[in-house]
Amino acid sequence: MNILVTGGAGFIGSHIVDQLIAKGHQVIIIDNLVTGQTDLINPQAVFYQEDITNAEQVNKIIQQHQIQVICHQAAQLDVRKSVQDPQYDAQVNIIGTINLFEAAHKNGVKKVVFASSGGAIYGDTDILPTPETHPTDPISPYGIAKLVMEKYAHYYKTIYNIDYTALRYSNVYGPRQNTQGEAGVIAIFASRMLENKEVFINGDGENTRDFVFVQDVVDANIAALTGDIVGAYNVGTSIQSTINQVFDIIHNLSNSNVDKKHIEAKLGEQKHSSLSYDKLQESINWTPKTDLESGLQQTVEWFRG
Ligand SMILES: NC(=O)c1ccc[n+]([C@@H]2O[C@H](COP(=O)([O-])OP(=O)(O)OC[C@H]3O[C@@H](n4cnc5c(N)ncnc54)[C@H](O)[C@@H]3O)[C@@H](O)[C@H]2O)c1
């Protein structure tokens, strides 16, 4: 198939591109390199350094390459930035997504699979692991944008019959993750510990997250791109791990002797989160294959270089 991967020079997108190429697909990448890196771009892919907010260029690329399916990973994904600059967040995450769907329906694209976000969409919740049926009450412009993307996807399915899968990721980690972003607590811990730099933990470190390994997220994307599931699906492990646990495992794996320093908890930060993956398991038999210990081992090895 001819597949467009937006954000294909980024952490998750570049892993998806590699897997699609290994499976024999023709892959086209659109990425503006705002956080993506050229050395992550698979040389067998056709790469366009382009912005998804540029509707004309997006349409031209989709038309020229006769794209059949789109895997949309490009995003403004910094929650704090979305609070500081909601217009920019909406421009990239909402308008950029509309540009893709508009080009999709004009050029006969069959399906769009895109990265949504479990944590950001459900907001604070006591129901853990959280199922897809949970009310969506995002408390950031980023979360609102991800939810709006899902609503647009439903609209394009209803009116133009473009299939879609919204994959609501939990906290994704693994090799290639950027250490600059706020999402990458594991990437930050691993790189700092390997450099023997002090590690800071917000609050007491007993807050939990659902850490899912990038290869499992790739598998969910490939299954969604080639299968026939339509709608929103969580991609997580249903397991809650504390930040302190993550620190201890990485500390051990990296043979580090750096200390952790607890600093003030971030205001409004979610205390606990984990996503139920029952829906994805029941529909396509997806389950997370990599446990935290072995995923962290692969991550630390990659950061060791
Ligand atoms: N990493 C996580 O834990 C996590 C959790 C939930 C959802 N997500 C979603 O997964 C997707 C991929 O995230 P990632 O962790 O790989 O981040 P990333 O920053 O590594 O990848 C995003 C890519 O999109 C590109 N990009 C950003 N704005 C663009 C624009 N306007 N035009 C073209 N390209 C643009 C960046 O250059 C980058 O290569 C995002 O949609 C994100 O919202 C990630």
The ligand as an SDF file (V2000), in Angstrom:
LIG
                    3D

 44 48  0  0  0  0  0  0  0  0999 V2000
    4.6670    9.9590   23.5680 N   0  0  0  0  0  0  0  0  0  0  0  0
    3.5480    9.7410   24.2660 C   0  0  0  0  0  0  0  0  0  0  0  0
    3.5880    9.2830   25.4110 O   0  0  0  0  0  0  0  0  0  0  0  0
    2.2120   10.0360   23.6450 C   0  0  0  0  0  0  0  0  0  0  0  0
    1.0530    9.8180   24.4210 C   0  0  0  0  0  0  0  0  0  0  0  0
   -0.1990   10.0750   23.8490 C   0  0  0  0  0  0  0  0  0  0  0  0
   -0.2810   10.5040   22.5370 C   0  0  0  0  0  0  0  0  0  0  0  0
    0.8630   10.7420   21.8220 N   0  0  0  0  0  0  0  0  0  0  0  0
    0.7330   11.2010   20.4340 C   0  0  0  0  0  0  0  0  0  0  0  0
    1.5770   10.4150   19.6200 O   0  0  0  0  0  0  0  0  0  0  0  0
    1.9940   11.1810   18.4760 C   0  0  0  0  0  0  0  0  0  0  0  0
    3.4900   11.0540   18.2750 C   0  0  0  0  0  0  0  0  0  0  0  0
    4.1600   11.5830   19.4100 O   0  0  0  0  0  0  0  0  0  0  0  0
    5.7030   11.3220   19.7160 P   0  0  0  0  0  0  0  0  0  0  0  0
    5.7840   10.9750   21.1660 O   0  0  0  0  0  0  0  0  0  0  0  0
    6.2700   10.4070   18.6990 O   0  0  0  0  0  0  0  0  0  0  0  0
    6.2820   12.8010   19.5830 O   0  0  0  0  0  0  0  0  0  0  0  0
    7.4160   13.4050   18.5960 P   0  0  0  0  0  0  0  0  0  0  0  0
    7.5330   14.8430   18.9740 O   0  0  0  0  0  0  0  0  0  0  0  0
    8.6370   12.5690   18.6590 O   0  0  0  0  0  0  0  0  0  0  0  0
    6.7430   13.2410   17.1750 O   0  0  0  0  0  0  0  0  0  0  0  0
    5.8860   14.2030   16.6030 C   0  0  0  0  0  0  0  0  0  0  0  0
    6.3940   14.4820   15.2060 C   0  0  0  0  0  0  0  0  0  0  0  0
    5.4880   15.3860   14.5590 O   0  0  0  0  0  0  0  0  0  0  0  0
    6.2430   16.3800   13.8990 C   0  0  0  0  0  0  0  0  0  0  0  0
    5.4100   17.5910   13.8040 N   0  0  0  0  0  0  0  0  0  0  0  0
    4.9810   18.3780   14.8290 C   0  0  0  0  0  0  0  0  0  0  0  0
    4.2310   19.3840   14.3580 N   0  0  0  0  0  0  0  0  0  0  0  0
    4.1710   19.2320   13.0010 C   0  0  0  0  0  0  0  0  0  0  0  0
    3.5510   19.9620   11.9530 C   0  0  0  0  0  0  0  0  0  0  0  0
    2.8470   21.0830   12.1960 N   0  0  0  0  0  0  0  0  0  0  0  0
    3.7020   19.5170   10.6750 N   0  0  0  0  0  0  0  0  0  0  0  0
    4.4190   18.4020   10.4110 C   0  0  0  0  0  0  0  0  0  0  0  0
    5.0460   17.6760   11.3600 N   0  0  0  0  0  0  0  0  0  0  0  0
    4.9190   18.0860   12.6440 C   0  0  0  0  0  0  0  0  0  0  0  0
    7.4880   16.5810   14.7580 C   0  0  0  0  0  0  0  0  0  0  0  0
    8.5750   17.1510   14.0530 O   0  0  0  0  0  0  0  0  0  0  0  0
    7.7710   15.1440   15.2040 C   0  0  0  0  0  0  0  0  0  0  0  0
    8.6160   14.4740   14.3000 O   0  0  0  0  0  0  0  0  0  0  0  0
    1.4760   12.5930   18.7290 C   0  0  0  0  0  0  0  0  0  0  0  0
    0.2820   12.7610   17.9940 O   0  0  0  0  0  0  0  0  0  0  0  0
    1.1750   12.6290   20.2130 C   0  0  0  0  0  0  0  0  0  0  0  0
    0.1690   13.5550   20.5250 O   0  0  0  0  0  0  0  0  0  0  0  0
    2.1050   10.5060   22.3420 C   0  0  0  0  0  0  0  0  0  0  0  0
  1  2  1  0
  2  3  2  0
  2  4  1  0
  4  5  1  0
  4 44  2  0
  5  6  2  0
  6  7  1  0
  7  8  2  0
  8  9  1  0
  8 44  1  0
  9 10  1  0
  9 42  1  0
 10 11  1  0
 11 12  1  0
 11 40  1  0
 12 13  1  0
 13 14  1  0
 14 15  2  0
 14 16  1  0
 14 17  1  0
 17 18  1  0
 18 19  2  0
 18 20  1  0
 18 21  1  0
 21 22  1  0
 22 23  1  0
 23 24  1  0
 23 38  1  0
 24 25  1  0
 25 26  1  0
 25 36  1  0
 26 27  1  0
 26 35  1  0
 27 28  2  0
 28 29  1  0
 29 30  1  0
 29 35  2  0
 30 31  1  0
 30 32  2  0
 32 33  1  0
 33 34  2  0
 34 35  1  0
 36 37  1  0
 36 38  1  0
 38 39  1  0
 40 41  1  0
 40 42  1  0
 42 43  1  0
M  CHG  2   8   1  16  -1
M  END
$$$$
